């Protein structure tokens, strides 16, 4: 029978397992591998987003086992459970994409349900695709039990003609084909090599953006956001997270101790410096809401005025995430930002130390690299994530302005009632240079689900119209 003498670090599992009356609960777990001694240990859930519906998550079952090993080796008892994921990359441009944003809430709800029901004292969540990452952290904020997020890691780039290629190259190839710049066989050649294995999309798209934001928020271990999906570093990251969550439990450090307003400002700062996805705005606001922190789009404007874009990463730049991993990842960048006074160093993190303590001995980037620029030569001197207000969007809208577009654009509006009609118009030549493309009916009310417009925007780029048109939508963008 489990002893109650360590119930102070077993605040939830002791209720479920301790005492003679809880024998039926213990009996249910002997068949899944528990021993009598396990019931007296801290119970740690491992939320796995493993799925074979996407390469982003196809390897996470193994990563979850590594995290469980880290928990067990440190004296806790780990239990792995699953939640869902969907693939934006596969559903993009189809009615299925309407489920994408909704899945974030389903994931958060499911993790909260299992952790709360099973009486886990702490948990580790392993995520790899766009919506399961903020979903995991939203559950952490709601439950407020010691927890750590582990990023599944970035995919290695594909290679074609001696150049790195990734998912977006395929979408753009479709546009090039419509413009007569390549054949159907050329498109298929890109498709065959662009995604060579496990891991999330290789540029500074949604997954790598949110992984970096969550690390800067303090909810992932240092450099968790900048490791290849299949690597010794990622295996070690999972094992370390398993041990680190027990440290949080012993010190009674909870997500809301970490996820403060200043921590969210750190996350925003890193997203901007990396040239991250517009979706980070929406997700960080949602995560802050779950943590009881007031965060608005106006905070992005305030922080964005003082933070430059330093990373030359896809989709607006030229490098894939794997190249940033090779030169040291996100930690040297965060040290640069801290030394510049752009990060709050006094915030707590999931290591049990402050951000400044984590970065004290951080290395510099190697000399001669041009992936992360210095403050004297930024990609853009202020944020690329710009909040607009006007007669079309009195409540505010968001644009990704890399600095190459100019400050104004005038043209004839061409209106499409949904994404499919817009894509047909772009590929079919209806959209011409000088047009302002309006895609409406894809918003929270019209969609629903605010589908991401990656297919139309990639088609625009593929047809060579990237500098010739402007696009406005009530839908969303990623990357």
Secondary structure, 3 states (H helix, E strand, C coil): CCCCCCHHHCCCHHHHHCCHHHHHHHHHHHCCCCCHHHHHCCEEEEEECCCCCCCCCCCHHHHHHHHHHHHHHCCCEEEEEECCCCCHHHHCCCHHHHHHHHHHHHHHHHHHHHHHHHCCCEEEEEECCHHHHHHHHHHHHHHCCCEEEEECCECCEEEECCEEECHHHHHHHHHHHHCCCCCHHHHHHHHHHCECCCCECCCCCHHHHHHHHHHHHCCCCCCCCCCECCCHHHHHHHHHHHHHHHHHHHHCCCHHHHCCHHHHHHHHHHHHHCCCCCHHHHHHHHHHHHCCCCCCHHHHHHHHCCCCECECECCCCCECHHHHHHCCCCHHHHHHHHHCCCCCCCCECCCCCEHHHHHCCCCCCCCCCCCECCHHHCCECCCCEEEEEECCEEEEEEEECCCCCCCCCCCEEEEECCHHHHHHHHHCCCCCCCEEEEECCCCCCCCCCCCECHHHHHHHHHCCCCCCCEEEECCECCC
